Amino acid sequence: MGMQANSPWALLLLIPWAVAVWWMIRGTLRLQGTRKKIAIALRSFILLLVIAIAAGVQPYWHVEQRNVIFVADRSASVNADASLGEWIAKASAAKDEEDQSGIVSIGLDAAIDKVLSPDQLPSAERYTFRSGVNENFTDLSQALRLASGMLHEAGGGKIVLLSDGAENAGSMLRQAELLGHAGIKVDVVPVAAPQRVDASLEAMDVPQTLRQGEKFTFEFTINSTSSGTAKLRLYEDNRELSTSEIVLEPGENRFALQSAALEPGFHRFRAELYAEGDEREQNNTAYAFSRVSGPPAVLIVEGVPGSSGNVEAALKASLIRYETIPPERLSVQLASYAAYDSIILNNVPATRIAAKPMEWLGKAVSDYGIGLVMLGGDNSFGLGGYFQTPIEKALPVYMDLKGKRQLPSLGLILVIDRSGSMAGGKLELAKEAAMRTIELMRPEDSVGVVAFDSTPWWIVEPTKLTDREEVLGKIQGIQAEGGTEIFPALDTAYNRLLEMDAQRKHIILLTDGQSASNPGYAALTQGMVDNTMTMSTVAVGDGADQVMLEQLAKQAKGRFYFTNDESTLPAIFSRETVLMSRTYVVEQNAPPLVGQAGSWSSMWQNGLPNLQAYIATTAKETAEVALLSPQGDPILARWAYGSGRTVAWTSDLTGKWSRDWVQWAALPNVLAEWIKWTFPQFESTPYSASAELDGREAMLRLRAEGSDTAAKLSAVVTDETGKSTTLSPLPAAPGEYAASLPVSEPGVYLMQVNEQTAAAGGAETPNPGSGTTTGFVIPYSPEYRLTGENGAEALQQLANATGGRLLSLDAPQEAYRFDPVESRQPYDWTRELLLLILVLWLLDILLRRLSLPWQRIGRMLLARLGLAGGRLQRKEPAAAAPSGAMSRLQQRKSRTAGFYGERAAGTSDVASTSRTSGQVQGSASVGQLNGASADLNGVQQASANTSQTVSRSNRSQAPKPDDQGQAGKQQREMLDSQHNAAGKSSQPSASPANQEAKRAEGQATVNRLLAAKKRGNR
């Protein structure tokens, strides 16, 4: 047994402790004798205990025991929990009673299944693991680190690792160096992977760069544990290319398929393997990508079929490939847009573009550098409903007129179906559409919102838009319930719209069902026309009464909309709101004015043709307005948006508003230049990317092909679901950059890489023209590969590096066959010391604050313990003790009185008192002390009763010294006589003479007190 201090520096507190003890000995004056010694000892001991706790002083014992931590590899490559649990249970059953065991499970992360303790396992046959681990990866270094920490707290021991040694995250050999320095040995138990029928698609190789028309080969590497047939399916951009029947043999199989790069752009490939009897599907998919370069390609999206002839002719004349589609055919896959260099929206309303393609168009421009051109018409820009859409964000103009001209005031009532069938996404998008409409309106406009089920409910009473936020908040509170009754809601809206003071009045009706009754709407719609009102209707879904709604819109001089995609509702409402103000279409017959044309100035140095009409918009703050109208509205504007470029032409190219322009001979070249300006701008040294999967994240490597310059980069990575992540790669080597990306799913990832330049104020902005699009592949976890590293060899290296042993699965009892470790087993007595400090502190308070006869209590305790000879047998000394004390007190009093001239009187009084006290005490027994005490109290009471009378007489005439002496003599004689009488009497009760003596003695005491007071007054 010994003592140890976990924080020995705290023992330096013994120096101030010694000073404090010395100070208490010298400075504690209130206490004396034994009481002082005990109090100082208590406080010193309390402080000493506090210092011991602060220093972590603990007792310890030397123990010999074997500590073993079992590390079980429970990853997918082993998949043998039952056999591992059986081996650990048999090994633990062979340990001695004092030996300790612990269990750690490992996959991607380490988890403690059993803490290190001597407790036996619940079963000696098999241990059942309780913790869950991520079996997709193996990181043995984490388990070794956790086990070494557990052994360090226990004073040492061994680690027994049960694994196949196929780690794919971390490095156990690097951890072995640390274990060797700590003196912890690792015994290894190689575990072979279970035999199963499995075929894994290990790799698919495709050239990352191809030219259009180039032939290339898909190369596949497949490993199989058995022979059999399989199907290999190949996909390009989620479109099946081929299905091949193949024959597999045990081991590695290689196959090749011929193909040709037909379409330029970025293409994703996916291969899937289907083998007979395959027991594991996680390793049956492989991914690859390639970018096919060739002539630039342009996608034309036209709102009116056949209206893009002038655009197509201009592209054909410049040898630019193009494809023309309606807006409904826009892809919902982001990667599909990477096949084009630019996209043209030719008079396309936003109501015909679904939410996902709308989002992808904006992301294709900002993240991947694809160009965007919007051509005007009566269904484009603000009239097309693009307010607050991703496309508006990408274009160089705003869709609304920000206070540029006076527009006619508008009175608008929204009639929205809130029946139960509208629950969910329909009603939420309807509310978003209503709020977007409110944001388009001006403060001088009036608005009302009525929701209806079986009856109409005013959500927003018709009012001026003075408090826009309040109106938006009320709209958000609409809830779906009830049936559908359209006529009462329309009638209510019509009557309230009559009361509005507005130049233009309009109603928008939205419903997804059919009215329960049809009383006839002819009179209602005729009233609207007579009062210069209009009404548009929106039918949502096939369940709506399309015939009735279309007829209502026609009778009320409005527009009818039908949609099966409720995501277009906000665009429909925005379009309706803008259409109510015909001033968005500006008619003129004059040539545009030249603005910030830049490199385009040379195209119209010979003048520009007249323009008949355009749609009014507002140029954004940083946009370049190349052509503008006499009113200052942008006609042709351009700017850079993210990694891409966009152009806005606010007139049309069909001849309706641009008759002179479509007849202009230079139009094909001018239009081609506009479109080519939006093409992606690539450096001569684009970046290539590769990725390595390391457990929780992918380590990305970027290389600038043919350049070693260290530019600052930013990268936007997009997965197959469209989720984007922005990275800042850091230089790792000349021309190489590295970054980490958290990933959870395999697949092809697109990456847009841009160089950064310092802008004003120190902010970093993308360098125009520096972007490049590339990609990388994240394969499935290497845990599922059939061709792994030699795990048994790695385990042997681990054992050799730490001095461990190679154990067998057939001999689990060998785990505890090693010399025990001698270690210290400390005991934490902090709780006990704190309790002792509390008790001593209370005892210290008791000793200092309570004035008790400590010596007498001590003698009584010693007597009871038999340390002082038992009880006192002689009563006389105990009774005489007070007499000796009283005698000494009277002598001191006599000497004091003599100093002031009263020595004789004082002496006689003392003698008389001494004799009286001695006789009384000598004749009284211990049991009579209470009676003497009562007599003394009687004397004191008599003295008090006579003190007032005597004081008055003394105040009137002070006694002379002779009189005092004579009076004292008489009193002494009286006391002597009383004393003699008391000595002869054996009765306990006092005689009359004794009582008289007591009264005389009290009178003498009063006289002495008065004399002392008089001397004090002098």
N, C-alpha and C positions, 0 to 999 in steps of 0.2 A: 504494500500500500504506500502511496505517496501523495504529494500535493502538486498541483500544477496551476499556473496562472495563464489564462488565455490572453489577457491584456496586461503584460507585466509593466508597461509604462505607467499604469495607474498606481503602482506601488510607490511612485514618487510622492504620492499624497501622504505618505507616512511622515515626511518632513514637516509639513504644516500641522499634521496630527500631533507630533511631539511638542511643537510650539504651543498648540492649543491646550494640551495637558498641563504644560508648565504655567501657562497663564491662569488656568483654573485653580491650580494650587496656590498661586500667589495672590490671586484677585478675589477669591470667594471668601469674603469676610463675614457674611451673614451666618454661615454655618461654622460650627466648631466641633472639634473632637472626632469621635467615630462617625458621627452623622456626615460630616464633611468628607471624610475619607471614602465612605460608601458612595456618596453622591458623585464624587469625582471619578471613582472607579467605574460606576455605571455608565456615565456619559462617555468616558474614554473607550469603554468596551463597545458601546453602540457605534461610535465613529469608526472604530477598527473594523466592525462587521460591515459597515457601509463601504469602506475602502476595499474589503475582500470581495464584495459583490461587484464593485466597479472593475476590479482587476480580473474578475472571472476565476477566482481561486476555487478550485474543486479538488476533492479527493479522487483518487483513481486506484484501480487494482490491475495488476498484470494478469491477463487471461490468454489462454492458448486455444484457438479455434480455427476452423476452416470456413472462409466466406467465399461463396460461389454465386456469380450472376450468370444465369442462362439467357443467352440472346437467341431468340427464335426468328428465323427468316420466314415471314408469312406472305411474301409477295406472290404474284401470279406465276412466276417461273418455278417456284417450289410447290405451292399448293398442296401441302402435306401437313395440315394442322393436326390430324389425328396421330400420325406417327411421331411428330415432334412432341406432342403432349405426352405420349406414352413413354418416350425416352427420358424426358425430364422427370416424370413421376418415378420411374425406376431408379434414376440417379439420386433423387432426393431421398428415397427410402433407404439408401445405403449409407447415409450420413449419420454421424454421432449426434447425441442429443443436444450438445452445446454448439454444434456447427450451424451455420446460417445459410439460407438460400434466398435468391431473388430471381425474378423472371422479367425480361424486357422483350416486347414484340417490336418488329421492325418491318416497315414497308417503305413508303416515302418518308414518313416521320416515325420517331421512336415513341413508344408508350410503355409505361410500367404496368405489368400485369400483377406482380406481387412484390411488395417491398422486402428488403433484406431483413430477415428475422429467422429465429430458430424454429418457428412453427412448422408443423408437418403439413403437407398438401392434403386437400380434402379426400383425395383418392390416391392409393399407391399404385393403381393400374394405369390411369391416364389423367392428365391434367387438361381441363377445358379452358381455353383462352377466353378472357372476358373483354379485352379491349379491341377496338376496331382500328384498322390501319388502311391506308391507301395502297392497294396491292398493284397499282399500275407502274410503280417504280420501286427500286431498291437502293437505299442509302445506308449502307452498313456503318459508315463513319459516325452517323448520328447515334446509333445504338451503342457503339463502343464508347463514345464520349459520355453518354448518359450512365452507362454501367461503371465507368471509371470514377465518376463523381460519387456514385453510391458506395463504392468500395473505399474511396478516400475517407468518407465520413466514418466507416467502420474500422479503419486502421489497416486496410489492405485485404488482399485475397486474389481470386482468379476469375477470369471470364471464360465461359464456354460458349463458343459460337457454333450454332447449327444452321448451315446455309449451303447453297450451291455455289456461292462465291461470285455469281453473275451480278455485280453491281452496275447500275447505270446512272447513278447520281452520287456525288461526293467521291472521296478516296479513302478507303480503309487503310491502305499502306502508309499514307501520310499521317493518319491518326495513330498508326502503330509506333511511329517514332516518339510521339508524346507518351504513349503507354510505356514504352521501354524506359524513358527517363523517369517515369513515376514508379517503376518497379512492379508493374502489373503485367502478369503473363496471360496470354490468350491461348486456350486450347481450342482446336477447331475440330468440328465433326462434319465432314463432307456429306451433303444430302443430294442424291441424284434426283433430277426432275422426273416426275411420273411419266410413264409411257402412255401416249394418247394418239388417236388418229387426228392428225392436224396437217393442214396445208396453209402456208403463209406466203402472201405476195410481198416479197422483200423489197423490190424496187421496180420503178418504171422510169426509164431514161428517155428524154426527149430533148432535142436541141432547143436551147432557150431563145435563140434568134434564128429566124428563117426569112427567106424572101418569097414573095408571092409566086406560086407556080413551082416552087422547089419541092422535090421529092425527099422524104425523110423516113426514118425507121423508128417505130416504137420498140424498145427493148425491155423485156420483162424477166425478172429473176424470181423464181418460185421454189420454195423448199417444201418438201413433203416427207412425212414419216411413213407413208405407205404408198402403194401403187394404186392407180385408179384413174377414172376419167373426171374431167371438170369442164366448166364453162367459164370463158373469159370474156367479159363484156367491157367495151370501151366507149366512153362518153366524151364529147367535146361541148363545153358550155352547156351541160345538162341535156345535150342532144345525143342520142345513141348513134355511134358510128358503126359499130360492128359487134357481132357475137361469134366467138370462135370455140369449137370443140377441141380440147387438148387432152393429152394423155400424160399423167404424172408418174414418175418413178421415185422411189425413196432417195432422198438426198436433194441436191440442187438441180433445178431444171431451168433452162433458158429458152425463151421464145422471142420471135421478132415478127412485127406486122408492118407492112409497107403502107405509106400514106403520102398525100401531097398537100402542101400549104396553099389552099385555094383562096381563103378570105384574109385580107390583112387585118391587123389589129392584135389585141391581147387575147389569148385563148387559154382556157383552163381545161385540163384533161383529168379524167378519173377512170380508173380501172377497178373492176370488181371481180372477185374469184368465187366460184361456187363449186365446191368439190364434194364428192359423195362421202358421207360419213364424217365430215369435218366436225370436230367437237369444240372448236373455238372460232368465233367469227370476228374477234377484235383485230385480227391480222390479215383480213381478206380484202383490204382496200388500199390503193396507192394513188398518189396525186402527182401531177406535173403541170407545167405551164410553158408557153412559148409566145413570143411576140413576132408576128409576121409583118414585115415591112414591105411596102409597095407604094403604088400611087396613092395619094391622099384620097380619103373617102368622106363623103358628106351625106348626112341623113336629112332629107326634106320631109317635114311633117306639115301637110296641107289641110286647112280646115274645109275648103271647098274642092271637091274632086276636079282635077284638070286645070286648076288655077295656077299651077307652078310652071307653065310652059316657058316663060321668059327666064326663070331661074335655071331650069334644066338646060336651056340653050346656052346660057352663059357658062355653066360648068362644063358642058360638052365641048364648047369651043376652047376651053383651057385644059382639056384632057384630065378633068377631075371626075373620078367615079362618084356616082350618087345613087341613092335609093330613096324612093318616094313612098310614104305610107300615111294612112290616116292616124289621128292621135290615139285612137283606141288600140292600135297595135304597138304602142310604146312598151318596151320590155320592163318587167318588174325586177330584172337582174341588173345590178350595177355594172357587172363586168361586160355586159352586152354593149354598153355605150363606149367602152374603150376601143371598139373596132372602128370608130369614126374619129376623124380629125375635127369636124365641126358639125353642128346640128342647127338647122334652119326651121323656125316656127313661122309658117306663112299663113297669117290671118287665122290663127287657131284660138278658139275661146278656151279659157281655163276650165270651163264647165265640162269639157270633153277629155280632160287629162286627169287620171286618177291620182290619188294622194301619193302613192309610192313612186310612180314615174316622175311626178312633179318634184319630189324630194331628190331622186337620183339625178335629174337634169341639173339641179343646182350643185349637187356634190360632184358630178362629173366635171363641171367647170372649175370649181374652187379647189378640188383635191387632185384632179388628174389632168388639168390643163386642156381639156377639150373645149373648142370654141362654141359660141352660141350667137345666133343672129335672129332677131325678131323683126319680121316685116309687117307693116300695118295693114289696116282694113277695118271694116265695121265690127269685127269680132276679136280685135287684138287690143293690147295695152289695157287702158282703163275700161273700155267698152267690152273687153273680153273677160273681165272679172279677175284680173291678176293682182288685185290689191292685197298686200301683205302675204304673198306667196314666195316660195324659194326662188321662182323665176324672177319676180320683181327685185329680190335682193341681188340677183346676179346681173341684171341689166343696168345700164348707165342712167336710167331715168326713173322717176317716181310716177306711179299711175295716177295719183290725184293732183289737183291743181292747188298748190299751197299758197292761197291768197293772191293769186296773180290777177284774177278778173272777177267782176261781180257776176255771180250766178243767180238764176231765179230761185226764190225760196221754195222749199220742198216740204210738203206735208205727207208723211208716210205712216201707214199703220200696218204692222205685221200681224197676220192671223196664223197662229201656229197650233197644229194638232198636238195635244198632250194626252191622247188616249193611251190605254195600256199597251197597244201594239207599237207605240213609239218608244217604249222603254229600251234602255241600253244605248247603243251607238247612234241610233237615229236621232233621238232627242238631244243628245250631247252635241252632235254636229249641227243640228238645227239651232241650238243656242249659240254655238260658235258663229254660225252664219249671221244670226241676228246681231251679235256683238260686233262683228266685222262691218255690218251695215251701219251701225251706230257710229263707229269710228270714222266712216267715210263722210258722214254728214257734218254740217257746220253748225255753230251755236245758234244761228238765226233760223235753222230748220226746226220743224216740229215732228215729233214721233210719238207713236203709241204702240203698245204690244198687248194683244189679247190672245190668251190661250184658251182652247176649248176642248171639252170632252162631250158630255151630254148637254152642258150649259157653258156659256162663255164666261171667262174670268179675266178681268183687267189686271195684267201684270204691271203695266206702266200706263197710267192715265195719259191721254194726249197732252203733251207739254212741250215747251221750248227746250232745246238741249243746253240749258245753262249749267246743269250739273250732270255731266256725262258719266262720271264714275257711279253715281247713284243709280242711273238707268242700267248700267252694265251689271251692277250688283243684283238688281231685282231680276234681270233676265237669267242670271245664273241659278236662281232659286226655283225655276220651273221644275215640277216633278210630274212623272207620267202616271196616269190612272184614269179609269172611267171608259165610257163609250165614245162614239163619234156622232156629232150632230153639227153640220156645217152651217146651215141657213141662219140660225140665231146668232152665231158669231159674225157672219158676214153682215147681217142686218145691223148689228150693234156697231160694227166698225164703220159702215156706211153713214149712219146717223151722226157718229162723232166726227167723222171726216168732214161732213157738211159744215160743222161749227168751226173748223180750223181756218185760220187766215194765212193762206199760202198761195203762191202763184201756180204751183203744180201740186196735184194731189194724186196719190197712188196707194194701192193696196197690194200686198203680196200674201197669197194664201198658200200654205204648205200643209199637206196631209198625205197619209199613207193608206187610207181606208176609204170606205164608202159611207155616206150619210145614212142614218137610220130612217130619215124621211126625206121626201123630195117635193116640197110645196110649190116649186116653180120659181125660177130665178129671173125670168124675163123682165119683170117689173123692176127688180133690184138692179140688174145690169143696165137697163134703160135709164134709170135714175142716175146712175154713175155717169153715163155718157152725157145726159142732159146737163149735169153739173160739172162738166170738164174733168171728170175723174177717170182714171184707168186702173185696171187690175190685172196682175199676172198671177198664174197658178203654177204650183210645183207638185208633181205627182212622184211619190217615192215608193218604188217597188211595184210589183205586178198586182198587188192587192188593191191599189188605188183605183178610183173610178176615173180612168183616163178620158173616157168619152165626155163625161160631164165637165171635168176640169178644163179640157181643151175648149169645149163650147163656151164655158164661162169666160175664159181668157179672150176668145174671139169676140164675144158680145160686148165685153168691157174694153175693147181696143188695146188689150195687153198681149203678153206673150205666154205661151205654154211651154213648160219644161217637164220632161220625164227622165228619171234617172234610176238605175238599179244600184248605183254606187253612191251611197250617201256621203262619201268623202268629197263629192263635188258640190255639195250644198253651199258652203261658204262662197265659192266662186259664182254660183248662180245668184245669190243675194247681192254680191258685190256688183255683178254685171247689171242687175236690175236697177240698183241705186244710181249707177253712173249713167245708164241710159235715160234716166228721167231728166237729165240735163243735156240737151242737144248741143250746148256750147262746147262739149268735148270735141265735136267734129267742127273744125275750122275750115271754112270754104274761102278760097282766094284764087287769083289767077296771076301769079307773080313768081319770078324765080327766087329760090332760096338765097340767103346771104351767106357769104363765106365766113366761117369762124376760125377756130383752132384746127385747121386742116392738117397741119404737120406734113408728113410725106405724101398726103393725098392732094395737096394743092395743085400739083402738076396735072392732075386728071381733069380739072375744069378751068385751066388757065384760059381757054378759049370761050368761056362763058357756060351758063347752065340753062336748061330749058325751064319753062314755066311749070308750076305745080298748082293743081286745081284744089286740093283739099288734103288735110292731114288730121291726125288725132292729137289734141293738146295734151302735153305731159310737162313734167318739171325735171330739168336736168339735175343730176346729183352733184354734190359739191366738188368732187374731184374728177368728174367726167370731162372729156374733151368734146366740145360741141363743134363738129366740122361744118355743118350747115344749120342755119336757123332761119325762122320765118321773120317777116317784118315786125311781128308782135313780140319777138324774142323767144318764141317757143322752139325747142330743139326739133330739127328735122332729121339730122343724122348725127348720132353721138356714139362714142366708143370709150371704153376704159378697161383696165385689168382688174379681174375679180379673182382673188386667190392665186392659183397657178394658171388660170386661163384668161381669155379675153372675150369680150362680148361687144356686139354692135346693135344699135337700135335705129331702124328706119321707120318713121312714124306715118309715112304715106303708104300707099299700096304699090304693087308692081303688076297689076292686071290691066291698067289703063282707065279704071273708073275714076280715080283721083289723080292719076299721073299720065294723062293721055300723051303729053309731049315727051315725057321721059321714056316711055316704052318705044317711042319712035326715034329716039336719039341713037345714033349709030355707035356712040361710044359706051352705051349702057352695058353690053356684055363684058367688056374689059373692066369697067368701073365696078360692076357687081362682083366679078371674080376677085378683084383686089380687096374688096371689103371682106369677102369670105376667107381668102387666104391670109388676111391679117389676123384672123382668129385661130389659125392652125397652131398646134402645140409647138413651142420653141424649145428645141433640144440642143444641148452643148455637143461639141464634137467628141467629148469624152463622157458618155453617160455612165451611170453607176449600176453595178451589178450587185445582187444581194444573195446571201446564203444564210441558212439557219441551222443551228444545232440545238436539239431538245435536251435540257438538263433539269429534269424533275419538274419544278414549279414554273419554269420560265424557259423561253427560247432565247438563245444567245445569237444575235444578228451580227453579221459581218458585211460591211459595205466596202466596195472597192471602186475607186475612180479609174476606169480603164484608160491606161496611157497617160496618167497624170499622178504626180506625187505631191501636188500642192495641198496644203492643209487648210481648206476652206471650212467655214463654220456651216454645218448642215442642220436641216430640220427634215423630219420624215413623218408622213401620215400613212399609217397602216390600216387597211380595211379588210375585215374578215368576210366570209361568205354571207353573213347575215346583214352586212352593211354597217356594222359598228366600227367607228374610227377611233384610233389611238394616235396621239401625237408624241413623237420621240425626238430626242436631241442626241444623235450619235456623237461620240467623242473619239478623237484620233487615237488609234491603237498602234499604228505603224505608218511609215510613209505611204500615203495614198490609201490607207485602210482606216475604217471607222468601226466602232463596236457599240452596240446598244442591247438592252435586255427588254423582252416583251413578255408579260404574263399571258399565257395561253392555256386553254383547257381542251380545245378540240382540234383534231388534225384537219388539214385542208390546204387550199391555195390562198395565200394572202397577197393582196395588191399593196404596193408601196409607191407613194409619190415622194421623191427626194428633191429638195430645193436647197440652194445655197443662200445663206443669209448675209445681208449687208447692213452696216450701221446707218441708221437714219438720224435725222435731227433729234436731239434730246437723248441720244444713246440707245434708242429702241432698235430692235432687230427686225428687219422686214425682208421678205423673200426677194431675191435678185431676179428681176424680170428676165425671162429666157433661160433660166438655169434649171428648170424642172425637168425631171425624167421619170417615167413610169416603169417600174420593174416589179418583180414579185419573188416570192420564195415559198417553199413547201414545208409544212409541218407534218411529218409522218406520224403513224401511230407509235405508241410507246415501245421502246426496245425490249420491254419486259416480255412482249409476245413474239419476239423473233425466235426462230428455231436455230439460227446460227449465232450463238453467243460466244463470248470469250471463254478461255479455259479457266473456269472458276476454281477447280481443284488446285491448280498451280498457284493461283492468287491466295488461296487459303493457306497453302504450305508456306508461302513467303510471309504471310502474316504471323504464323506460328513461329517461324525462325527469327523474325525481327523482334519478337517479344520474349523469346525463350520458352514458348509454350509447347504443347504436345499435339500430336495428331491422334485423335480418339476415333473409335469405331462405333458404328451404330449398334453393333452386337454386344458391346461391353459398357453399358451406362454406369455400372458401379465404379469404373475407373475415374469418374469425375472428381470424387473426394479422396482419391488416393494420392495425397501429397502432404508434405510436412505442414503442420499447423502453423499459423502465424501468431507470434506473440505480440499482443497489442495492449494498449492501455484502454481500460474501460472506465471512463470518468463517471462520476455521479453528480448530477446537477442538484445542489442543495440550496438553490436560491430561495425557493419557497419557504423552506424551514428557517433559513437565516432571516428572512423578512418577518416571519412570525415571532422569532426570538427578539428581533429589534423592537417589535410592537410591545411585547411583554416587558422588556427592560425599560422602554420609554414610559410606560404606565407606572412602573415601580419607581422610576426617577421622579415623576410628578408627585407620587404619594409621599416619597421621602422628603421632598422639598416643601410641599405645600401644607402638610398636616403636622401640627405641633403636638406630638405624642411623647409619652415617657419611654423613649426608645431603649434606654439602658434597662429599665425595669422589665419592659417587654422582652428584651434580649435575655435577661436572667431567667425570666419565667420559661422562655422557650428552651433555654439550656437545661433548666431544672427538669422540664418534662422529658427532655431527651436523655436525662441521666448524666449530663456532662458537668453538673455543679453540685453533686452530692445529694440530690433529691431535694424535698421541701425543707425550708428553714425550720429547725426545731425550737430555737430560742426566740421567744417573743419579746424579751426585754430589750435587746439591742434595737429591734425594729421600732419599739415604742419610744426609746430614748433618743433616737435619731432626730426627730423633730425638735426635741428640747435643746440639743446642742446647736442646731441651726438657729433656733429662736434666740438663744443666749448670745451667739455671735452677732445677730442682727441688733439686739438691744445694746450691745457694747458699742457698735458703730454709731448708733443713734446717740448714746451718751457722750461719745467723743465729739460729735457734731454740736450737741447742745452746749457742752462745756466751752466750745470755741466762742459762743455768743454770750458767755456769762452765766450759764445755767447748768454748769457741770454738777453742782451739789444736788440740785433738784432732780436732774436727769439720772444721777447715779443712784440716789435713793429709790427713784422709780424703777430703775432697772433691777436693783437688788430685790425690791419688793416683788416685782413681777417675776424675777427668776425663782425666788423661793416659792411663790404661789404656784408657778408653772411646774416646778419640780415636784412639789407635794402632790399636786393634782395628777401629774403624769405618773408619779411613782405609785400611787394608789390605784390608778385606773388600769384596767385590763384592756387587751386589744378589743374586746367586744364592747367596751364602754366609750370608745373614741367617738362614737356618734353622739352620745350624750354631752360630751365636752364641746363638741362642735355646736350643738344646740345652745349651750350656755354662752359660748362666745357670740353667737348671733344675737342672743338676748342683750348682751352688753352693748353691742353695736347699735341695736335698736333703741336702747335707753339713751345712749349718747346722742343719737340723732334727734330724739324727742326733746332733749334739753339743750341742743345746740343753739336753737333760735333764741331761747331766753337768756342763755349765757352770753351769746353774741351781743344782745342789746345792752346787757349790763356792762359788758366789756367796752362797748362803744361809748357808753356814758362816762365810765371812769376806768382807766387802765389800772390793774393791780400793781402794787409796789413789790420790789424784790423780797423785802422782809415778809410781807403778807404772803407772797408766793411760797417762801420757804416754810412759814408756819403752816400754811394750808397743806403743803406737801407732807410735813411731819405728821399732821393729824391723819392724813389719808394713809400714810404708811402704817401708822399704829393700828388704824382700823383694818387694814388688809392683813396685818400680822395676826390680829385676833381672829379674823375670819379664817385665816389659813390654819391656825391651830385648831379651831373648832372643826374645820373640815377634815383635818387629819385624824381627830378622835372619832369621828363618825364613820360608820361603815355602811350607812344607807346611801343608795344611789341618788336619792332626791336631794336638792339643795335646801339648807336651813335658812331662816330669816336673816341670820347674821351673814351668811354667805351672799345672799342677795344684796344686802346692804353694801358689802365689800365690792361686789361687782359694779354697783351703781357709783360708788366712790371712785373706783378705778376708771370707769367711763368718763366721770367728771374731770379727772386728772388728765386724761388723754385729750379732752376737748380744750382744756386750758393750755396744754402744750401746743396744740395746733394753732390756737389763737395767737400765742406768743410768736410762733414762727411766722405767721402771716403778718404780724405787726412789724417784725424785723424786715420782712421783705418789702413792706411799704416804705420803710425808712430808706 
